[in-house]
Amino acid sequence: MNICKRLMLVAILVLVGMSTAQAGGSPTCVFPETKLSWPAINPIWEMCWLDPGDSVGPRGSGMELRNVYWNGQLVMRRAHAPMLFAEYNGGQGGDCYRDWKDEPTPTLAAAVVQNQLGSIPNGGEPAITSCDRSNSPTTSYGICPFSLTIPGGYNCTAGLAIEDLGDHVRLTAQYRADWYMYASRFEFYADGRMMPSFGFGNRNGTFNSVTHWHTNYWRFEFDIDGQGNNSVSINGVDQTTEFTDLRDATGGPGGTQTTWEVRNPVTGNGYRLAPGANDYLVGTNESGRNFHTVDFMATQAHAGEYGDDPNYDLFDCTMDQSALVNGESIANNNQAIYYRVSVRDATANSWPNGCSGGSCIPQDSMICKKAGPTLYPIGPWNEFIFANGFDIFVPGANRFR
Ligand SMILES: [Cu+2]
């Protein structure tokens, strides 16, 4: 190697070193946290996970992930789902409830993926939740094993299923609030994408007769590169004050969908949250009763604040965004962003209100419904992975069967 080539190599190494200044980080997990490194050798993603029973917040926050690192760089301090609601059609005299998120219920999974990273056995099946199983409008399959028998070491596991699926790792937890069984999933791809999804299942046919909605708000505490200096933008335009927002399929640049970004303005690294196709199926406030009226919130993060109400009870159904979005700065600090998905479980002849016969939406209340966004890495840390920049960005792509 001549001196010129040697200098060029040094320059390249310096540039790489600069752009990955925070690389090499790794979470320290403290009981009851458990560390996940995927792949086990030369990990791309590392994090601490907690099952719903150990999650923070009043009555928990479902599957909780802490100190999530991609290629040795901090992405999020915490990801969880602290606000969950079940609302019954007011036109049928229905009430509305705030559900709990700290009562785990088993998932059907291969023994090798139960609470540890594992690969699905040859000829085996990925982990199955109530929602994965539910494909009939009126039949419920109960709790695990959901009237299924899968040979080869499959059984009902408390805690998480953690599956190495080749180009990504998938974490699945399921929890129960009376009749309902909620499946919280998170997929982490080698290319940096993160895909949280929520499945709304059931364990019996109770309330088959009343149309109702389920609403989940995720909460993501980003700290890109771990310097406490992030910004939040709408369609790439930085915002300085806490805000609420709504999904808009054509509200982004060039008529694309509205997206939101969290970014470290110093390193340029960030994430873009793009709604999934199913997220659009049930808009805010479909019932008209003003319980859940925003899709997105950007708030300044505060220690110990995991939602709109630290002391709620079962009947506190309204998500009070004014308790979270109240004029604080979101410039150059740490934020918690919240994102809503809802599903409607319709019964025959009850929705829309006033319908009759064929004008009513046919019963689909026991059929599984899933929704969730994709979070895409943006900025320099992405360019080291993708030569084709934003070609990967496919607004509204439907990844659900
Ligand atoms: Cu339901």
Residues whose N, C-alpha, C, O or C-beta is under 5 A from the ligand:
A	BS01	CU	D345 S365
